[in-house]
Amino acid sequence: MKMERKILIGKKVLIVDDCSPLNEVISKFCTMWGAHPLLAINADEMMEIWKEENPDLILLHLHTAGMENFDKCRAIKSLHDTNVSILLTSSDHFELKNAVFKEPELFDDYLPKPYHINQFYEKAVRLIQKGKRVS
């Protein structure tokens, strides 16, 4: 577990959700793990922060992004110089699985709400390891 914790040190995690209390909790855990949390409350902010910060992982709430904003995820994923992983989350399990099934090239994994913070941590570590960048 200590070895895994080092994986998140210095990594940028963009949290895109319109639920401020949840963002704050996830942000505090990211900081505790050594990651640098970035917060957005909609897809437009996600794009601005992504362009400025080039995060390693995006935790994206399905309803915050909206199905109509998946083109923004496509724009991010289409760039060859990015290794960002997108972890999709939602409390609507059917819509979540449906979105991932319809757009498998956009989302690297999904996390149904409610989830335990350790579930997020395990997926974050796995996705960041998978998308390692040369820093």
N, C-alpha and C positions, 0 to 999 in steps of 0.2 A: 504494500500500500504506500509506503514512503517513496518508493521508486516512482510509482504512478503519479504521486503528487507533484513531482518535479516536472512532469509533462505539461502541466498547466501554467507553470511559472512564466510570467511575461507574455502569455498568450492573450489575445484580444477576443472577448466574447460579446457579440452584439445581441442584446435581448430586445426583441420586438414584440411588445404586448401593450395593450391599452389599460392594463390593470396595474396601477402604480404600486400598491402594496406588494404584489407578487414580484414585480421588477426589483423592488428594494431588497426583498429576501434573497432572491437569486443573486443579485449584485453583491450582497454581503458575503454569501458563500463563495462566489467567484474570487472576491478579494482575499478571503481567508485561504483559498487554495493557491493564491499567488497570481491569479489571472487578472487582467484589466477589463472590468465590465464597461460596456457602452450601452446606453439606453435610447430606445426609440419608441414612440407611441403609435406610429403608423408607417406605411410602406414608403412614403415620400421621405420621411426622416431616415428610414433604413438606408435608402439609396444615398442620401447626403453623407451619412456617417460612414457607410461602406466605402465611398469614394475617397473620403478623407483619411480613414483609419485602416482600411484593408484588414478586417478582422479574420481570425482563424476559424471562428465558428459563429453561425447565426442561429439563435434560438427564436424561431418564428411562430407566433400564434396564428393559426389558420384564419380566424375571423378578423384579426387585426389587419392582416395583409389583404384578405379578401381574394376570392378566386380571380377577380378581374385584375388584380395586381401581380399575378403570377408572371406576367411579362417582365416585371422587374427582377424576379428570380432568374428568369431565362437570360436576361442581360448579364447578370452577375456570373452565372454558370458558363456562359458562352465565351468568356475571356480565357485565353489560354494561360495567362500569367497569374491566375488566381487558383488557389487550392482550398478555398473556403468551403466548409461543409455547412449544409443547411439542415437543421433539426426542426421538424415541424411538430407543433403541439396544438391540442384542442381538447375540450371536454366532450365534444361530439365525436365519439369514437367511429361512428359510421362515416361521417364526412371526412374525418382524418384519414382513415384507411382508403377511402375512395379517392381522395386527392393524391395520395402517395401512389396508388395503383394507376391512376390516369397519367401521372407526371413523374414516373420513376427516375428520370434523368435530372429532375430538379431537386429532389429531396433525398438526402443521404440516409435519413432514418426518421422515425416519428416517436413521439412520447405522449401517450394519452394522459389527460388531466383527470383526476388529481394524481400526482406522482410524488414519490418520496425523493428528496433531494439527492439521495445516493443513486437513484436511477438516472437522474440528470448527469451526475458526476461520471458514472460509468460510461454513459453514451458520449459525453463530451470528451473523455480521455480517448475512447476508441476512435472517434471521428477525427480528433486532432492528430492522433498517431497515424491514421490512414492518410490524412492530407498533409503530411509533414512538408514544410517549406524550408528552403535554405534561408536562414536569417542572417 
